[in-house]
Amino acid sequence: MNIFYSYGGEIAADHVYRNHGRIYGPPRISDSLFTSLRIKSRDPVSLVMTPSLYPSETEWEKVKKEVIAKTTDFGKNLGANVMMLDDERDLKGDYDWSETTLAHFSDWLRKEYRTISELNRVWGRSYESFEQVRPEKKENLNEENLAPYIDFRRYNGWIVEEFYTRQPLMWVKQANPNAAVGMHGIYITSSSRPWDMSELIPLLSITGRYDGILEEWFRGMGPDCIHGQYTGYDMLENLTYDNRITPWKNLFHGSRWILYYQMRNLVAPGGIFQSILNYDGTVREIYRQLYNQELKDIKQGIGKLVLNSRSIDDGIIFTYSYTSCLFNRHTSSYFAAKTLVQDIGYQHNLISYARLEKYQIPSSARVLFLADCVSMSPEEIESVKRFVSSGGVLIADAQAAIYDNHGVKYRISPLDEVFGINRSDVRYAPEKKNGYVWF
């Protein structure tokens, strides 16, 4: 953790940043990959984006050439070997229902279900072919079966993973095999940010993320990714508790850098009061204080010991539940539960839903937490049963595994038998009243 990294509109041509021997390229490698710039309009009624989220082959061929050319240029002329794909990626709603995006939904469904009869069984529909299938909006569905909505959110997440992450990463590597690829300002998964972080995080070499449960997701699912939290906002004249504790908090959650926003003064909202440098290029006094009081200990003192240590856990495992995030659930309860575990002096670890399905639970695991995992596949539940039958302790809340991984409510959740209960007659309060159940 020995970096001052700056991102606030500067381009490498006039402001080059060095970190771990790396030189940063442009804040974004292509406006077409930068979702907030690429999308010109969003219709909040029809939920149609313009242009469509699913790109045309012609457009993406042009983007590929742009990415390769820019990567080559920055690598050759500036020695830049870090390229960033996006910043604060967010669809900002249940988009995209454009005709182009809808037209390719059938291809994704065919790979997911294989036969139309299987889709009809899960969705409770009677389509004759995949080409006839259309998603449905959540408000138009019965809470007993949300598959036509949840599967469409998963599909939109896949589009972003494939076209805005995997393919550009390959293009960058094609132009510069030594390049690291990352993103700025990463948010948690939700219905408006429907990508699967267990698929996305392992692709990234370097990232700037925000606070909250992301620190655990990156620690557990991105051990090879250099990640850290953005901070430094409202850095005025005196160090606040947050300014001082954030580097240590990140350090103890597996981060290897801390991002202070931003490097130079800008006469704009959020600019001058956050800068590290004065107009004359000298370091602002508050950052001198920060270095002397906190960062020096991290780089040279006890923090250096932590940096060179190996993290262990106390056999306590949490699970990352992707589809529960699409219900806009899971993350806050997860964060609260893991914070409680930390506060009473225990360390924990994380596995993804995919690893749980394959029963890739660490042999040292003694306790498994299902924090607001409202959506769980039958395979996940079978692994949970196997864990408990082997002597493991299971901790879950009232709505664990009430839906399967497609958003279909279980008539009787297979998890009930583990706890010796029957929730089939339980009626849950609306989402805004999380934590309460009606009997």
N, C-alpha and C positions, 0 to 999 in steps of 0.2 A: 504494500500500500504506500507507494512513493510517488504519486502522480498529482499534478494539478492539471486536470483536463478541462478544456473550455469549449462550450458549444453555445453559440448565441447569434448565429447569422454569418459569422466569419467564413471565408473560404480559404482553402489551403494556399492559394496563390498569393495571399497577402498576410496570412497568419498561420504558420505551421506549428503543430504541437507534437512534442516528442514524449514517448512513454514506453518504458521497457524496451528501448531501442526501436520503437515503432514510430512511424510518421503518419499522421492522419490525413486522409484524403478529404473530399468535400463533405459538408454536413449530411448530404444525401447524394446518392450516386445517380439517381434519375427521378425527375418529378413524377414519372409514371408509376414508380414504385412507392412513392410518397402519397399514401391514400388521401390525406387531407387536401393535397394539391390536385391529384389526378381526378377525383370526383368533383365535377363542376356543379352538380345540383342533386338534391335529394328531395323527392316528393314524399312528405310525411303521411299522406293519405294512401297512395298506391304503393309506397315503399319501393319505388323505382329509382335507381341511380342512373345518372348520365355522366359519362359513359357507363356501360354495364360493368359490374365487378368482374365478370368472366371476360377476359380480353379476347379480341379477335386475333387470329393467327398473324395477320398483316401487321397489326399494331405491335404485337409482342416481338416480331422479328426486328422491327425498328428499335424497340427498347433494348433488345439483345445487342445490337450493333452499337448503340449508345453506351451501354454499360461496359462492353469490352473496350471500346475506344477510350472512354474516360479512365477506366482502370489502367490501361496501358499508358496513357498520357501522364497520369499522376505518378505511376510507378517509375516511368522512365525519366521524367523531368524533375520530380520532387522526391523520389525515393519512397513515396507513400505506399504502405502495405497494410493499411486498415481502411476498409470501405464499409460505410454504413448504409443500410437499405431504407430505413424509415424512421419516423419520429412520432411518438404518441399515436400509434396505429389504432384506429377505432372506426367502426362502420357507423356509429352514432344512431343506432336503431336496428330494427329487425330487417335490414336490407340484405340482399338485393332481389327484387321481384321483376327485374327487366326481362324482356323476352329472350335475350341472348343467354342470360344466366339460367333461366328456366329451361331453355332448349337443351342444355347439357346435363340437367338434373337426372334424366333417365339413364345416362351412361353411368353416373355415380351410383344410382340405385341398383342397377344391374350387377355391379361388382359387389354391392353390399348384400343383396338378397338372392342373387342368382336366378331365381324363378319368380314369375309374377304371382304365382299362387302363394309363395311364402310372404311376399309383401302384402298381399290381400289378407292373409291370416293375421299378420301383425297389425296392420293399419285398420282392419275391419272394413275393407272396401271390396269392390268387385271389378277392378280394372281388367281389361283383356290383354293389355300390353303395357310395357314400361313407358312407351311414348305417350300414353294417355294420362299418366300420373301427374297430378298437380299438387303442390304443397298447400297447406291451409294455415290461416292465421290463428294464433293462439286463442284470441277472443271468440273465434267461431267454433271452437272445439269443446267437447265435453272433457272435463278434467280426468275422466277415466282413461282416455286415450289421446295423448298429445303427440303421437308418432309423426303425423303429417307436418307438424311444426318442428319438433326436435330434430328429425332427420334432415330437414331443410336447413336448420341452423348448422348442423354438422357439415353439410355439404358446402355452405358458404365459408365455413372455417377451413375446409379442405382447399377451396379455391385460393384462399390467402396463403395457406401453407405451401401449396404447389407453385403457383404462378408468381407470388410476391416474395417468396423466401427460397425454396429449393432451386428453382430454375436460375434466378439471379446469382445465387451462391455459386452454381456451376459455371456461370458466365465469368464471374470474377476470377475463379480459380483457373479457368481456361486462359485468361489474360495474364494472370500473375499467380502461379502455383503457391507462392509463399504468403499470399495475402490472407489476412484475418477478416472475417465478415461478421458484422454485428448490427445492432439496432439501438436507437435512442429511445428513452421514455417509455419503457414497456409497462403496460397495465395488466391487471388480472383478467382472466377469462370471464366472459359473461355472455348474455344473449346478443349483445351488440358488438362483442369482441369474441366471436365463436370459435377461435382456433384452439386446437389441442396443444397445450403447452408442453406436454410430455413428448410431442412430436417436434415442436418448434425449438425448444431450448437446446437439445443436443446438436442442432444445426449451427448454432451461433458460437463464435469464438470469443466475442467480446461484446458487452452490453452495458448500457446505463438504464437501470430500472428504477421504479418508484418503491415506496415503502410497503409494509404489510406482509402478507403471506408470500409475496414474491421472493423474499429472502430465503424462505424454506424451499420453494419450488426450485430455485436455481441451485441451492446447496445440495438438494437431493437428486435433481434430474439433470444438472449441468456441472458435474465435478470438474470438467476440463474447460469450462467457460470462465473467462475473467469477467466478473460482474461486480457491480457496486451501485450504490444509491445516489441519486441526485440530491444535493443539499446546497447550503450557502445562500438560500433565499433570505432577503431582508438582513443581510450582514451589515449592520450599521456600525456603531462605535464600540459596543461592548459585546463580548461573547455571551450567548445565551446557553442555557443548559443543553438545548437541542444541538446547537453548534458544536459543543464540546463532546457530547455523548455519541453523536452519530458515527464518527469514525470507529469508535470502540464497538458500538453495536454491530456495525457492518463486519468488523474484524472477527467477532465471535460468531457470526453467521456465515462464515466461509467466503466473505468478500475479499478481494485482493486489490481493490482500489476504491477511492471515494471521489465523487465528482462534484466539484464546487462550481456553481454556475454564477458568473461567467468570467472570462479572463480580462476583458477590457471594458472600459466605460462606454456606455451607449446612452445617448440622450433619448431615451424611450422608456415606456413603462417597464419596470423590472430590470432596468439596465444599470444605471450608475451606482445604485445602492448595493448591488450585488457583486461588483467587479473586484477582482483580485489586484489588478494593477491600477495605479493612478495614471493620469494623463501623461505624466513625464516618464512612465515606464517603471517607476519604483513600486515596491509592494506596499499595499495599504497596511496600516498599523494593526488593524484587527486580524489580518492574516498572519502577521508576525507573531501576534499573541497566540493564535491558534497553533502555529507550528511549535512555538516554544513550550506551550502548556500541554499539548496533546500529541501532535504528530511526531515530535522528536522521540517521545517515549515509544510510539508505535514502530518507528523506523529503527531506533537504536536501543531502546530499553526493553521493558517486559513484553511489549507488543511484538518485538522481533522473535521472542521465544514462542509466542502464540503462532506467528506466521510459519514457523518451522516445526510446528507440532502437528500431530495427527488427531483429528476429532474422533471421539468414541461416543457411544450412546449407552443407555441403561436398559436396552432391550425393549424400548417403547417405540412403536411404529405407528405413524399416521399414513393415511392413504390419500392420494390425489384423485378426486372423482370428477372427471371431465364433464360428463353429461349433467351432473348435479350443478355445475357452474352455469350451464345453459338454462337452468331453471332460476338463475340469479340467486343461487343458494351456495352453501358449502364454505365459501371463503371466510366469511366473518366468524362463523362458528369454529372453523379450523383454527383461525388465528387466536381466538379467545382460549380454546382448549390447549393449544400448544404453549401459549403464554402462561397459563396456569401450571402446566407441567414444568416449565422453566423456573417459574417463581418459587416452586417448592423444592427446587434444587436438582431436578433430573434432566438428563439430556435425551433427545429423541431423534428419530430419523424418519425418512419418507420413502414410500414406494408408490409407483403409479398404478392406476387401475389395470393396465396391461400386465404389469408384473404380478399383481394380485391374481389376475385370471390364470396365470401360468404357475401359480403357487411359488413365485420367486420371493418368498419371505425370508429374510435373514435367519439363519439357524439360531442366532442369539436372541431372537425376538421372544418376549414373554407377554407383552401387552399390545393389543391392536386397537387403535382408536378409529371409529367411523364417525367423523365430525360432520353432521348434517349431510351425509351421503344419501340423499333422497333417491338417487337413481343408481342402481347397481345391476350388472348383468347376472344371469344365472351362474356363469362361470366364476365370477367374483364371489358370489354367495357360497358356492361349493368350496372354494378355497378357504373362506372364513370358517365354514363348518369343520373342515379338515384341521385348521389351526386350533380350534377350540377342542376338538376331539383328541388332539395331541397334547393337551394340557395348557394351551394358551388362554389368556384372559382377554375377553372382548368387552369394550366399552363403546356404547352407542347411544344416540338420543332417540326420541320418540318416533321420528319419521324416517329412520334409517331403512333404506331399501323398500320403499313403498312403490317405486316405479322401477321398471327394467331399463336397460340402456337405450331403448328407443323412445322412452316416455310413455309406455303403457303401464297402467297401474296394476299391480298384482292383486288378484282377488284375495288371496292369502299370501303374504310375503313369505318366501322360503326361509327368511331369517327368523321368523317367529318361533319356529321349533327350537332354535338355539337358545332362546330366552324363556321358552316354555309359556308363551303368551299367544293370544289370537287378537290381531288388530283389525280383523275384517269388518267389524261393526263400528270402528272408531271413525269419527268425522273430524277432519282437521280444519282449523280456522284458516281464513284466507292468508295469503303470503305475508301481508303487512302485519299480521299478528303472530309472527314466528314465535315458537316456544309454548303456545297454548294449544290444547286439544279439547275438543268437545266429545263427551261420551254420551 
